[in-house]
């Protein structure tokens, strides 16, 4: 695989459950090697389905996906060699201690780096002899992350590991993840519906609407090129992406422009959360439409 | 060695309650069987001549009564030995995959293990090991009990307690384990899988038993109906027509003949024919598998059930490789 080749790819990917329910409708996405990419979208947007397709747990209905040039459905074991995965929710075994989980990982994957995973947990003060199920939600998520990191995989696919964690646990999780990604040169894809948490940790942002990609950009560019206005006629300053209700009931419109629109009245830089909200507002539609 | 030790410990912890319940059940059953064995042997030793069916001793008119009372209770116990492989096989087999799916741990486990087939083998091997050890205990205990309950019979060549003693118990247990694993993987829920697997076990083993009976008919001998089996296995009732043809009662009816009256082993259609052997429809016969064929038949059934177990294991592997983790 060349350096420039995307490490995670989806081409015209569509996934249907049953006869009618489309979870993904024509996804084209190429995530480059390195850094953390946030996959953001509301519930039922298809985030888990997309990640499971990359892990080889879901078969595309149409199109296909690649992980480092490998088709996961044709060579699942080849892909699993490259991937560390946290499912949603990150369930631990009833009746197994934290250290038992690490031993289990060694049993299932002989090259699992138990010492590395144990070190990560030691840094967080998570005792090895405690039952996995008796840990707090944040600690359980950390154990799941340690299991994914211990694989020493080149790619981490993390399916909503921050959901149901308190702010401190979320911060700790992201700190451990960022540290591991920066030091090991890993590529991580982190799905979440909490935008503010991923803003500091992620390099890239993918906004997934109901089954389709609404935005794929670096976080820096997304912030630099999006503006927010309460002026209905302000679309002259740039492309109007979508409108949504503000905290005080006002109607906010997200604008995309390469030019600084600061001269216009009622126009200000959008936060990442507002960028996401603007795109989600633009993407409201029936999931089946794009695929039909 | 350390790897094997870790496998045993982790596998036990993942299946703790099922293993403990199976061990407790086996221990109770084996203990009960051994207690009955001891009691029966003690009673038999006091009046050995009274238990010999070939001789009549007038003094024995009443004395073996406690032995026979205990013996009938021991026979009831032997049916637990028959049920043990089905119960334990399903209890140990069903949660292996279905609980992983139900509790959503399959996603993590299947992503950690590069091959789901290896993961399944890793899980099933422990359950199979536990099952084999426990059912061997049951098989031996029931064999010992049978020998105490039937002290004057040579049980190596005897169909008495067929399927309730010996190696068939272990083989049937492994097949039940296979049914449990497969249906657990298909359904992904413990309780529904338990109900469906129990029903499926009844169907599968009834079909095997029916098939075995049909297969072994060619080896059976014909003898007057109701005559002592002498270690043989009764396969069914037949009518021997005057021309020597052997048919079952259904076929007799299809030919427009009705067996209404019996005299000794002779069958008559009308009351007025009774007492006239030349007017009989035929003779009442039993189809019996001789006791000397016992080892051969056990081997045959073990082969069939073992083959079914391999097919179940392959099917379970195929399901686990293709299914969603939940």
Boltz contact constraints between the chains, C-beta under 6 A:
constraints:
  - contact:
      token1: [A, 55]
      token2: [B, 111]
      max_distance: 6.0
  - contact:
      token1: [A, 57]
      token2: [B, 325]
      max_distance: 6.0
  - contact:
      token1: [A, 77]
      token2: [B, 114]
      max_distance: 6.0
  - contact:
      token1: [A, 77]
      token2: [B, 115]
      max_distance: 6.0
  - contact:
      token1: [A, 80]
      token2: [B, 114]
      max_distance: 6.0
  - contact:
      token1: [A, 81]
      token2: [B, 114]
      max_distance: 6.0
  - contact:
      token1: [A, 85]
      token2: [B, 111]
      max_distance: 6.0
  - contact:
      token1: [A, 87]
      token2: [B, 107]
      max_distance: 6.0
  - contact:
      token1: [A, 87]
      token2: [B, 108]
      max_distance: 6.0
  - contact:
      token1: [A, 91]
      token2: [B, 103]
      max_distance: 6.0
  - contact:
      token1: [A, 91]
      token2: [B, 104]
      max_distance: 6.0
  - contact:
      token1: [A, 91]
      token2: [B, 105]
      max_distance: 6.0
  - contact:
      token1: [A, 93]
      token2: [B, 105]
      max_distance: 6.0
  - contact:
      token1: [A, 95]
      token2: [B, 13]
      max_distance: 6.0
  - contact:
      token1: [A, 95]
      token2: [B, 16]
      max_distance: 6.0
  - contact:
      token1: [A, 96]
      token2: [B, 13]
      max_distance: 6.0
  - contact:
      token1: [A, 103]
      token2: [B, 6]
      max_distance: 6.0
  - contact:
      token1: [A, 103]
      token2: [B, 10]
      max_distance: 6.0
  - contact:
      token1: [A, 104]
      token2: [B, 10]
      max_distance: 6.0
  - contact:
      token1: [A, 105]
      token2: [B, 112]
      max_distance: 6.0
  - contact:
      token1: [A, 107]
      token2: [B, 7]
      max_distance: 6.0
  - contact:
      token1: [A, 108]
      token2: [B, 112]
      max_distance: 6.0
  - contact:
      token1: [A, 108]
      token2: [B, 113]
      max_distance: 6.0
  - contact:
      token1: [A, 109]
      token2: [B, 112]
      max_distance: 6.0
